[in-house]
Amino acid sequence: MTSLTDNFASVRRRITQAALRSGRDPESVHLVAVSKTVPVERIREAKEAGAEVFGENKVQEAVPKIEVIGSEGCRWHFIGHLQKNKVKYVVGRFDLVHSVDSLELAEKLSAESEKRGVVTPVLIQVNVSGEASKFGIDPQHLEGLLRRSGALSGIAVKGLMTIPPYTPDEEEARKHFANLRALRDRMRKQNIPGVSLDELSMGMSHDFEIAIEEGATWVRVGTAIFGERTG
């Protein structure tokens, strides 16, 4: 059984190799160690192995972990579906929210951030596959959401995120990642005020190398670091 330290080193190596294969600087690709359901002791172990950014999916699980571990030497990203009534627990604790998928949520985050005197960096989650079971805005409505969100002073839109369907077919996965990148490139040409689209959060344990080849700047990797989930 490989150790968490070995797993982390392997993931970092694979990120570097995927970046170099696609002619990219490996430093342009950042790793979120997805720590949902992972106990505090294992997160600390990952931190010692070199993990700097941890991703959590559920507010009620994340807040106690952050209170115990803190933010010294690490950062926290919120990567799950965010309910509007949980926004007050997210602002000030997370350095990046990957999953803004509606104007209402953007407005709530902005208002809470303004109240606290901070600006919360966010990504807009896009449902590139059109799956009914997936969260994320329809690509056709993305420009409108970007324009409205860019006008909000409490948030800073930094890029896009997607969760494509799980598939063992590499080329099928690649299609969704390429679609998000193409969508980002189209939106960039609009020069929307208050919006920068430098970040693409896409790719998980089973497909992050393909995502990197298609332009990911953040990959969200849990199982390949921590092992199979128990919860």
Backbone hydrogen bonds, N-H to C=O, Kabsch-Sander energy under -0.5 kcal/mol:
donor,donor_aa,acceptor,acceptor_aa,energy
7,N,3,S,-2.6
8,F,4,L,-2.8
9,A,5,T,-2.2
10,S,6,D,-2.4
11,V,7,N,-2.4
12,R,8,F,-2.5
13,R,9,A,-2.3
14,R,10,S,-2.5
15,I,11,V,-2.3
16,T,12,R,-2.2
17,Q,13,R,-2.5
18,A,14,R,-2.4
19,A,15,I,-2.3
20,L,16,T,-2.5
21,R,17,Q,-2.4
22,S,18,A,-1.3
23,G,20,L,-1.7
24,R,19,A,-3.1
28,S,25,D,-2.5
29,V,26,P,-1.5
30,H,28,S,-0.5
30,H,217,T,-3.2
32,V,219,V,-2.9
33,A,31,L,-0.6
33,A,53,V,-2.9
34,V,32,V,-0.9
34,V,221,V,-2.0
35,S,33,A,-0.7
35,S,55,G,-2.1
38,V,35,S,-1.9
42,R,39,P,-0.6
43,I,39,P,-1.8
44,R,40,V,-2.6
45,E,41,E,-1.8
46,A,42,R,-2.3
47,K,43,I,-2.3
48,E,44,R,-2.2
49,A,45,E,-1.6
50,G,46,A,-0.7
50,G,47,K,-0.9
51,A,46,A,-2.6
54,F,75,R,-2.6
55,G,33,A,-2.1
56,E,77,H,-2.4
61,E,58,K,-0.5
62,A,58,K,-2.5
63,V,59,V,-2.5
65,K,61,E,-1.0
66,I,62,A,-2.6
67,E,63,V,-2.2
68,V,64,P,-1.6
69,I,65,K,-3.2
70,G,66,I,-2.4
73,G,71,S,-0.6
74,C,71,S,-0.9
75,R,52,E,-2.8
77,H,54,F,-3.0
78,F,96,L,-2.3
79,I,56,E,-2.6
79,I,77,H,-0.6
80,G,56,E,-0.9
82,L,99,S,-0.5
83,Q,81,H,-0.6
86,K,83,Q,-2.1
87,V,84,K,-1.2
89,Y,86,K,-1.5
90,V,86,K,-0.7
90,V,87,V,-1.3
91,V,87,V,-2.1
93,R,90,V,-1.9
94,F,90,V,-1.7
95,D,76,W,-2.8
96,L,76,W,-0.8
97,V,121,P,-1.9
98,H,78,F,-3.0
98,H,96,L,-0.6
100,V,123,L,-2.0
101,D,99,S,-0.6
106,A,102,S,-2.0
107,E,103,L,-2.9
108,K,104,E,-2.1
109,L,105,L,-2.7
110,S,106,A,-2.4
111,A,107,E,-2.7
112,E,108,K,-2.3
113,S,109,L,-2.2
114,E,110,S,-2.7
115,K,111,A,-2.1
116,R,112,E,-1.3
117,G,113,S,-0.7
117,G,114,E,-0.9
118,V,113,S,-2.6
120,T,154,G,-2.6
122,V,156,A,-2.6
123,L,97,V,-2.7
124,I,159,G,-2.4
125,Q,100,V,-2.5
125,Q,123,L,-0.6
126,V,161,M,-3.1
127,N,137,I,-2.3
128,V,126,V,-1.5
130,G,127,N,-0.6
134,K,131,E,-1.2
137,I,125,Q,-2.8
141,H,138,D,-2.2
142,L,139,P,-1.2
145,L,141,H,-1.8
146,L,142,L,-2.8
147,R,143,E,-2.5
148,R,144,G,-2.2
149,S,145,L,-2.8
150,G,146,L,-2.6
151,A,147,R,-0.7
152,L,149,S,-1.6
155,I,152,L,-0.6
156,A,120,T,-2.0
157,V,194,G,-0.8
158,K,122,V,-3.1
158,K,156,A,-0.6
159,G,122,V,-0.7
160,L,199,E,-2.2
161,M,124,I,-2.3
162,T,201,S,-1.9
170,E,168,P,-0.8
173,A,169,D,-2.2
174,R,170,E,-2.7
175,K,171,E,-1.6
176,H,172,E,-1.1
177,F,173,A,-1.8
178,A,174,R,-3.0
179,N,175,K,-2.1
180,L,176,H,-1.9
181,R,177,F,-2.2
182,A,178,A,-2.6
183,L,179,N,-2.3
184,R,180,L,-2.6
185,D,181,R,-2.5
186,R,182,A,-2.1
187,M,183,L,-2.4
188,R,184,R,-2.4
189,K,185,D,-1.3
190,Q,187,M,-1.3
191,N,188,R,-1.8
195,V,192,I,-1.6
196,S,157,V,-2.7
198,D,158,K,-0.7
199,E,158,K,-2.3
201,S,160,L,-2.8
202,M,200,L,-0.8
202,M,218,W,-2.1
207,D,204,M,-1.5
208,F,204,M,-1.8
211,A,207,D,-2.0
212,I,208,F,-2.3
213,E,209,E,-2.0
214,E,210,I,-1.3
215,G,212,I,-1.7
216,A,211,A,-2.5
217,T,200,L,-2.7
218,W,200,L,-2.1
219,V,30,H,-2.4
220,R,203,G,-2.6
221,V,32,V,-2.4
221,V,219,V,-0.8
222,G,220,R,-0.5
225,I,222,G,-1.6
226,F,222,G,-3.2
227,G,223,T,-2.3
